[in-house]
């Protein structure tokens, strides 16, 4: 379990080979927070990390092994799976990484990007 503070950044879907295989679904939904804005709580503590790319590390719950985080070397941002958050319905994805690799039957409707509004 964890608590996230601050403004969420870059809610998006990812259909890369790693996300689809780790999740068993056509995409994972991610949102970023500053590393200092995450506080690990509960008996499981901080996640256990493993690498899926040379510079990208995934974190899973020590108890149930649920995929929770993704963090790149040198980044101040940690990505968390949107649906691991209590108020996940409020975070609609505005982007889709590896969209070309998504299942051909998958139809995506992204939320408007708040940074591109005029």
N, C-alpha and C positions, 0 to 999 in steps of 0.2 A: 504494500500500500504506500501511497505517497500523497503529498499535497503540492499543488502547483500554484505559484503566485505570479502576479504581473500580467502583462498583456500577451496573449498567445500570438504566435507569428507563423505565417506560411502554412495554413491548413491545406493539405493536399493528399491526393491518392498516389500510390506508387505501384506499378505493375512490373517491377524488375523481377528477374528470376528468383532472387533471394526472398523478396517480400511475398511473392505468390506461393512459394514453396513453404516458407515459415508459417504463413497464415492459413494455407490450404484454401485460399480464396483468390478471386481474380485481381484483387488489389488490397493493399493495406492503407489505412487512413492515418496520417501523421499530422502533428502540430508541434511547433517549436516553442521552447521557453529558454530563458537564460539559465545556464547551469546552476547559478546561485538561487534561482527561483523554485527549485525542486527540493523538497524535504522528504526523505524516506522515513516512513512511520511503520508501526506494526512489527510483529515478530519476525517477518522474513527479512527485514532490513533492505539494504541496497541490492540492486540486481547483480546477477552473475553475468559477466561480459564474455563474448566470443567474437571473433572477426569473421566478416563475410566478404569483405574487400580488404586489400592491404591497409587502407587507412580508415575503414569504417567498422565500428564495433556495435554489436547488438546486445541489449541487456534483457535478461529474462528473470522472472520471479524465482527466487531460490527455492520456494516451496512447490509451486505448481508448474514452473517452467513456461508460463505464459509470456509471450513476446511483449515487452513494454517500451523499450527505448532503442534509439539509434543515435550514435554520436560519432562525428568525424574528428580525426586528429586535428588539433589546433583550433577547433571551433569552440566558441563560447556558448553555443546553442546546443541543447539536447532535444531531440525529437521524441515525443511520446505518442503512443497509439491513441488516437482520438477516443475510441470507445472504451479506453481504460479510465477515462475521466467521468466524473459524476454527471456533469452537464454537457455531455458530448453532442447532444442534438443542436446546441447553439453554435457549433463549429463546422460550418459547411465548407467542404474543400473548394479552393479557388484555382487549383492547378492539378495536373496529372502527369507525374514523372513516368517515363517509359510507356507512354500511351500507345505507341506503335507496337508494343509487345503484349498489350492487353488482349484478352480473349476476343475473337472477332464478333461474338454475339453480345458483348458487353456494351451497353449504351450509357454514356456518361453525360450528365447535365451538371456543370460546375456552377457554383455561386459566383455572382459578380465580384471581381477583385476590388476591394475597398480602396486600394492604393491607386487604381486607375480611374476612379470616378472624378468627374469634373464639377 
